[in-house]
């Protein structure tokens, strides 16, 4: 039986902030480095990045030999103690990642050891390279070195003018495979892509109109929590009819806010399904801007608005939620639901910002892309998530059912 050593690390500059991980798989007998993986993750916490590094390392080892035993070495005391079963996992962002890591190999085939950071230099270097690439705008950064390949400089995925992706290896000697990040990179596609089984598919439905929607007023999770208007209920009915014709929805999950729960209930009645409420799907809290139009906010002292438009880490006036904070929450929900619904099609009834964030993370688009997407009331979007962490955006802002 083969034995591998997995060394993994992750980091976040801001916690949450721009984050990445690095993983190395080593042959325990020869000491040869077999696989190196690194990915830029977008905005997540340090602990999430560490768990992503662990998960990538375990998956790489499993691809090499699913019958092997693995000894994991990390400088994260938290991850080592939690995965060893000595510390409880309380944080909701960590639980699905830990559960997913525990499923890669059968129980008893993976052991964990804490090591000081200076002994984890290879994984640490890869994680920092991923973060450096992401911060410099290379948001699709991913590197993968397989057994027998020459070591190459990291391969970087960049969007070309035609909207396609291309891999570039800076030393020009060996083409590194590009592995899509769970959060940011493009999926493996084409005739050579492996069969990963049916993906977890999220059909993303924005709620129908409320009285505030036609007036384009800020309406987040910190305001009056309006219900649907008559027009919004009609939109939900039309969406439900279209989804019933599609016939693929197996489960419905809704944001806890009134407008989404009402939309979900209307659709669920059409589909004959129950609705589960997930707090992480709620809209961003817009603080003191709740209920105001953009023009009304602009008439106030403009510093807060200008900062908010320039930086997704900035909060609205009055202690609202930043888009960066929303992204951390949405990524955690995505991981939780993809783990729970592998191979199934799930309808998520939610809001503008969460849906745009799902799309942004799947595409590996920069944070400012949130301001460059149109998302109409009762529109339908769809994203597929594969077993290796790749994501494929299938549909965006479809409103054809509203014109029938």
C-alpha positions as CSV (number, residue, x, y, z in Angstrom):
1,X,0.0,0.0,0.0
2,X,1.4,3.4,-1.0
3,X,1.8,6.1,1.6
4,X,1.7,9.8,0.8
5,X,2.5,12.9,2.8
6,X,0.3,15.9,2.2
7,X,1.5,19.3,3.2
8,X,-1.1,22.1,2.9
9,X,-1.5,25.7,3.8
10,X,-3.9,28.6,3.2
11,X,-3.9,32.3,3.9
12,X,-6.1,35.3,3.7
13,X,-4.8,38.9,3.6
14,X,-7.4,40.6,5.7
15,X,-9.3,37.6,7.2
16,X,-11.6,37.8,5.3
17,X,-9.6,39.1,2.3
18,X,-7.8,38.0,-0.8
19,X,-7.0,34.3,-0.1
20,X,-5.3,31.3,-1.6
21,X,-3.9,27.9,-0.8
22,X,-1.1,25.6,-1.6
23,X,-0.9,21.8,-1.4
24,X,2.0,19.4,-2.0
25,X,1.7,15.6,-2.3
26,X,5.0,13.7,-1.5
27,X,5.9,10.1,-1.8
28,X,6.6,9.0,1.8
29,X,9.2,6.4,0.7
30,X,11.2,8.3,-1.8
31,X,10.5,11.9,-0.7
32,X,9.6,12.9,-4.3
33,X,7.2,15.7,-4.7
34,X,4.4,14.2,-6.9
35,X,1.8,17.0,-7.2
36,X,1.7,20.7,-6.4
37,X,-1.5,22.6,-6.4
38,X,-2.3,26.2,-5.7
39,X,-5.4,28.4,-6.2
40,X,-6.6,31.9,-5.6
41,X,-9.9,31.8,-3.8
42,X,-11.2,35.3,-3.9
43,X,-12.3,36.8,-0.6
44,X,-12.5,34.2,2.1
45,X,-11.3,33.7,5.7
46,X,-7.9,32.3,6.6
47,X,-9.5,29.1,8.1
48,X,-11.5,28.5,4.9
49,X,-8.4,28.8,2.8
50,X,-6.6,26.3,5.1
51,X,-9.4,23.8,4.8
52,X,-9.4,24.3,1.0
53,X,-5.7,23.6,0.9
54,X,-6.3,20.4,2.9
55,X,-9.1,19.3,0.6
56,X,-7.1,19.9,-2.5
57,X,-4.2,17.9,-1.2
58,X,-6.3,15.0,-0.2
59,X,-8.1,15.0,-3.5
60,X,-4.7,15.0,-5.3
61,X,-3.5,12.1,-3.3
62,X,-6.7,10.2,-3.9
63,X,-6.3,10.7,-7.7
64,X,-2.8,9.2,-7.5
65,X,-3.9,6.1,-5.5
66,X,-7.3,5.8,-3.8
67,X,-6.1,2.9,-1.8
68,X,-3.1,4.8,-0.2
69,X,-2.7,5.9,3.3
70,X,-2.0,9.6,3.9
71,X,-0.2,11.6,6.6
72,X,-1.2,15.3,6.6
73,X,1.2,17.9,7.9
74,X,-0.1,21.4,8.4
75,X,0.9,24.5,10.5
76,X,-2.7,25.1,11.3
77,X,-3.3,23.9,14.8
78,X,-7.0,24.5,14.4
79,X,-7.4,22.3,11.3
80,X,-5.1,19.5,12.6
81,X,-7.0,19.3,16.0
82,X,-10.4,19.5,14.4
83,X,-9.7,16.9,11.7
84,X,-8.1,14.6,14.4
85,X,-11.4,14.8,16.3
86,X,-9.9,16.4,19.4
87,X,-11.5,19.8,18.9
88,X,-15.2,20.4,18.0
89,X,-16.0,22.2,14.8
90,X,-18.4,25.0,15.7
91,X,-18.1,27.5,12.9
92,X,-20.7,27.0,10.1
93,X,-18.1,27.8,7.4
94,X,-15.8,25.0,8.6
95,X,-18.3,22.2,9.1
96,X,-19.0,21.4,5.4
97,X,-15.4,21.7,4.4
98,X,-14.3,19.3,7.2
99,X,-17.0,16.9,6.4
100,X,-16.0,16.9,2.7
101,X,-12.3,16.4,3.6
102,X,-13.2,13.4,5.9
103,X,-15.0,11.7,3.0
104,X,-12.1,11.7,0.5
105,X,-10.5,8.6,2.1
106,X,-12.1,6.0,4.3
107,X,-11.8,6.6,8.1
108,X,-8.5,5.5,9.5
109,X,-6.5,6.0,6.4
110,X,-5.5,9.6,7.1
111,X,-3.5,10.9,10.1
112,X,-2.7,14.5,11.0
113,X,0.4,16.2,12.4
114,X,1.0,19.8,13.4
115,X,4.3,21.2,12.2
116,X,5.8,24.7,12.6
117,X,5.5,27.1,9.7
118,X,9.1,26.9,8.8
119,X,8.7,23.2,8.0
120,X,5.7,23.9,5.7
121,X,7.5,26.2,3.3
122,X,6.5,24.6,0.0
123,X,2.8,24.8,0.7
124,X,3.2,28.3,2.2
125,X,5.1,29.4,-0.9
126,X,2.4,28.1,-3.2
127,X,-0.4,29.8,-1.1
128,X,1.4,33.1,-1.3
129,X,2.0,32.8,-5.0
130,X,-1.7,32.3,-5.4
131,X,-2.6,35.3,-3.3
132,X,0.0,37.5,-5.2
133,X,-1.4,36.4,-8.5
134,X,-5.0,37.2,-7.3
135,X,-4.2,40.6,-5.9
136,X,-2.4,41.5,-9.1
137,X,-5.5,40.8,-11.1
138,X,-4.8,37.2,-12.1
139,X,-8.0,36.1,-10.5
140,X,-8.1,32.7,-12.2
141,X,-4.7,31.6,-10.8
142,X,-4.3,27.9,-10.6
143,X,-1.3,25.7,-10.8
144,X,-1.0,21.9,-10.9
145,X,2.1,19.7,-11.4
146,X,1.5,16.0,-11.9
147,X,3.9,13.1,-11.5
148,X,6.7,13.1,-14.0
149,X,6.1,16.7,-15.2
150,X,8.9,19.2,-15.2
151,X,8.5,21.9,-12.6
152,X,7.1,25.0,-14.3
153,X,6.3,28.5,-13.3
154,X,2.7,28.8,-12.2
155,X,0.2,28.7,-15.0
156,X,-2.2,31.6,-15.1
157,X,-5.7,31.6,-16.6
158,X,-6.6,35.0,-18.0
159,X,-9.8,36.0,-19.8
160,X,-9.0,36.8,-23.5
161,X,-10.7,39.4,-25.5
162,X,-12.9,36.7,-27.0
163,X,-14.1,35.6,-23.5
164,X,-12.2,32.4,-23.7
165,X,-9.5,31.1,-21.3
166,X,-5.9,30.3,-22.1
167,X,-3.1,28.7,-20.1
168,X,0.3,30.4,-20.2
169,X,3.5,28.9,-18.7
170,X,6.0,31.6,-18.1
171,X,9.2,29.5,-18.8
172,X,7.7,28.2,-22.0
173,X,9.0,24.6,-21.3
174,X,6.1,22.6,-20.0
175,X,2.4,23.1,-20.1
176,X,0.9,22.8,-16.6
177,X,-2.6,21.6,-16.3
178,X,-4.9,24.3,-15.1
179,X,-7.2,23.2,-12.3
180,X,-10.2,25.4,-11.8
181,X,-10.6,26.8,-8.3
182,X,-13.9,26.0,-6.4
183,X,-14.5,29.7,-6.1
184,X,-12.9,31.3,-9.1
185,X,-11.7,29.3,-12.1
186,X,-13.3,28.1,-15.2
187,X,-14.5,24.4,-15.4
188,X,-12.7,21.7,-17.2
189,X,-14.5,21.3,-20.4
190,X,-14.3,19.8,-23.9
191,X,-13.8,16.3,-25.2
192,X,-10.9,15.5,-22.9
193,X,-12.7,16.4,-19.7
194,X,-13.1,13.5,-17.3
195,X,-16.6,12.1,-16.4
196,X,-17.2,13.6,-12.9
197,X,-20.8,12.4,-12.7
198,X,-23.9,14.6,-12.4
199,X,-23.1,18.0,-10.9
200,X,-24.9,19.8,-8.1
201,X,-26.9,22.4,-10.1
202,X,-28.2,25.5,-8.5
203,X,-31.1,27.3,-10.2
204,X,-31.0,30.8,-8.8
205,X,-34.3,32.6,-8.8
206,X,-34.5,36.2,-7.8
207,X,-37.7,37.1,-5.9
208,X,-40.5,38.9,-7.6
209,X,-41.1,42.6,-7.3
210,X,-42.0,44.4,-4.1
211,X,-43.4,47.9,-3.8
212,X,-39.8,49.1,-3.6
213,X,-38.5,47.4,-6.7
214,X,-39.9,49.6,-9.5
215,X,-38.6,52.7,-7.5
216,X,-35.1,51.1,-7.4
217,X,-34.7,51.6,-3.7
218,X,-32.1,49.9,-1.6
219,X,-33.9,46.9,-0.1
220,X,-31.6,44.6,1.9
221,X,-31.8,42.5,5.0
222,X,-31.8,45.5,7.4
223,X,-34.9,47.3,6.1
224,X,-38.6,46.9,6.4
225,X,-38.7,43.4,4.9
226,X,-41.4,44.1,2.3
227,X,-43.6,41.4,0.9
228,X,-44.3,40.9,-2.8
229,X,-46.5,43.3,-4.7
230,X,-49.3,42.1,-6.9
231,X,-46.9,42.3,-9.9
232,X,-44.4,40.3,-7.9
233,X,-46.8,37.5,-7.1
234,X,-47.7,37.3,-10.8
235,X,-44.0,37.1,-11.6
236,X,-43.5,34.3,-9.1
237,X,-46.5,32.4,-10.6
238,X,-44.9,32.6,-14.1
239,X,-41.6,31.5,-12.7
240,X,-43.2,28.6,-11.0
241,X,-45.0,27.5,-14.2
242,X,-41.8,27.7,-16.2
243,X,-39.9,25.7,-13.6
244,X,-42.6,23.1,-13.5
245,X,-42.3,22.7,-17.3
246,X,-38.6,22.3,-16.8
247,X,-39.3,19.4,-14.4
248,X,-35.8,19.1,-12.9
249,X,-36.0,20.8,-9.5
250,X,-35.7,18.4,-6.6
251,X,-35.4,20.7,-3.6
252,X,-36.1,24.4,-2.8
253,X,-34.0,26.6,-0.5
254,X,-35.0,30.1,0.3
255,X,-33.6,33.2,1.9
256,X,-35.5,34.0,5.2
257,X,-36.8,37.4,4.0
258,X,-40.5,37.8,3.3
259,X,-40.2,38.5,-0.4
260,X,-38.1,35.4,-1.0
261,X,-40.2,33.1,1.2
262,X,-43.4,34.3,-0.5
263,X,-41.8,33.7,-4.0
264,X,-40.6,30.2,-2.9
265,X,-44.0,29.3,-1.5
266,X,-45.7,30.1,-4.8
267,X,-43.2,28.1,-6.8
268,X,-43.2,25.2,-4.3
269,X,-47.0,25.0,-4.6
270,X,-46.5,24.5,-8.4
271,X,-43.8,21.9,-7.9
272,X,-45.2,20.0,-5.0
273,X,-42.0,20.5,-2.9
274,X,-41.2,21.7,0.6
275,X,-39.1,24.8,1.2
276,X,-36.0,24.9,3.4
277,X,-34.9,28.3,4.8
278,X,-31.2,29.2,4.7
279,X,-30.1,32.4,6.5
280,X,-27.0,32.7,4.4
281,X,-29.0,33.4,1.3
282,X,-30.3,36.7,2.7
283,X,-29.6,40.0,0.9
284,X,-26.8,42.4,2.0
285,X,-27.7,44.7,4.8
286,X,-27.5,48.2,3.3
287,X,-27.5,50.0,6.7
288,X,-28.8,53.6,6.7
289,X,-29.4,53.4,2.9
290,X,-32.3,50.9,3.3
291,X,-35.4,52.3,1.6
292,X,-33.5,55.1,-0.2
293,X,-32.9,55.5,-3.9
294,X,-29.4,55.8,-5.3
295,X,-30.1,59.4,-6.1
296,X,-31.2,60.1,-2.5
297,X,-28.0,58.5,-1.1
298,X,-26.0,60.5,-3.6
299,X,-27.5,63.8,-2.2
300,X,-26.0,63.0,1.2
301,X,-22.4,63.6,2.0
302,X,-20.9,61.5,-0.8
303,X,-17.8,60.0,0.9
304,X,-19.4,56.8,2.1
305,X,-21.1,56.1,-1.3
306,X,-17.9,56.8,-3.2
307,X,-15.9,54.5,-0.9
308,X,-18.6,51.8,-1.3
309,X,-18.5,52.0,-5.1
310,X,-14.7,51.9,-5.1
311,X,-14.1,49.0,-2.7
312,X,-16.3,46.0,-2.1
313,X,-14.8,45.8,1.4
314,X,-16.5,49.1,2.3
315,X,-19.7,49.1,4.3
316,X,-22.8,51.4,3.6
317,X,-23.4,54.2,6.1
318,X,-24.8,53.1,9.4
319,X,-23.1,49.8,9.9
320,X,-24.4,47.7,7.1
321,X,-22.7,44.8,5.4
322,X,-19.9,45.0,2.8
323,X,-20.0,43.0,-0.4
324,X,-16.8,41.3,0.7
325,X,-18.6,40.1,3.9
326,X,-21.6,38.9,1.7
327,X,-19.2,37.0,-0.5
328,X,-17.8,35.1,2.5
329,X,-21.3,34.2,3.6
330,X,-22.4,33.1,0.1
331,X,-19.3,31.0,-0.4
332,X,-20.0,29.1,2.9
333,X,-23.6,28.5,1.8
334,X,-22.4,27.3,-1.6
335,X,-20.0,24.8,-0.1
336,X,-22.6,23.6,2.4
337,X,-25.3,23.1,-0.3
338,X,-23.1,21.5,-2.9
339,X,-21.9,19.0,-0.4
340,X,-25.5,18.2,0.7
341,X,-26.9,18.1,-2.9
342,X,-24.3,16.4,-5.1
343,X,-25.9,15.3,-8.3
344,X,-29.2,17.1,-7.6
345,X,-30.9,20.2,-9.0
346,X,-31.8,22.7,-6.3
347,X,-33.8,25.9,-6.6
348,X,-32.3,28.8,-4.5
349,X,-34.7,31.7,-4.1
350,X,-32.7,34.7,-3.1
351,X,-31.7,38.2,-4.0
352,X,-29.6,40.4,-6.3
353,X,-26.3,40.4,-4.4
354,X,-26.2,36.7,-3.5
355,X,-27.0,35.7,-7.0
356,X,-24.4,38.0,-8.5
357,X,-21.9,36.7,-6.0
358,X,-22.6,33.1,-6.9
359,X,-22.0,34.0,-10.5
360,X,-18.9,36.1,-9.8
361,X,-17.2,33.4,-7.8
362,X,-18.0,30.7,-10.4
363,X,-16.5,32.8,-13.1
364,X,-13.5,34.0,-11.1
365,X,-14.5,37.6,-12.0
366,X,-13.1,40.5,-10.0
367,X,-15.2,42.0,-7.2
368,X,-16.1,45.1,-9.3
369,X,-18.0,42.8,-11.7
370,X,-20.9,42.9,-9.2
371,X,-21.6,46.4,-10.6
372,X,-21.6,45.1,-14.2
373,X,-24.4,42.5,-14.1
374,X,-28.1,43.1,-14.7
375,X,-30.4,40.9,-12.6
376,X,-34.1,41.5,-13.1
377,X,-36.9,40.6,-10.6
378,X,-38.0,37.0,-10.9
379,X,-35.1,36.2,-13.3
380,X,-33.5,32.8,-13.5
381,X,-29.8,31.9,-13.5
382,X,-28.1,28.6,-13.2
383,X,-24.7,27.2,-12.1
384,X,-23.4,23.6,-12.1
385,X,-20.8,22.5,-9.5
386,X,-18.8,19.4,-10.2
387,X,-17.2,16.9,-7.9
388,X,-13.7,18.3,-8.4
389,X,-14.7,21.8,-7.4
390,X,-15.2,23.2,-10.9
391,X,-18.2,25.5,-11.7
392,X,-20.0,26.2,-14.9
393,X,-22.4,29.1,-15.4
394,X,-25.3,27.8,-17.4
395,X,-27.7,30.7,-17.5
396,X,-27.9,34.3,-16.4
397,X,-30.9,36.7,-16.0
398,X,-33.3,34.7,-18.0
399,X,-36.7,36.5,-18.0
400,X,-38.3,34.7,-21.0
401,X,-41.0,33.2,-18.8
402,X,-42.2,36.7,-17.8
403,X,-42.9,37.6,-21.4
404,X,-45.0,34.5,-22.2
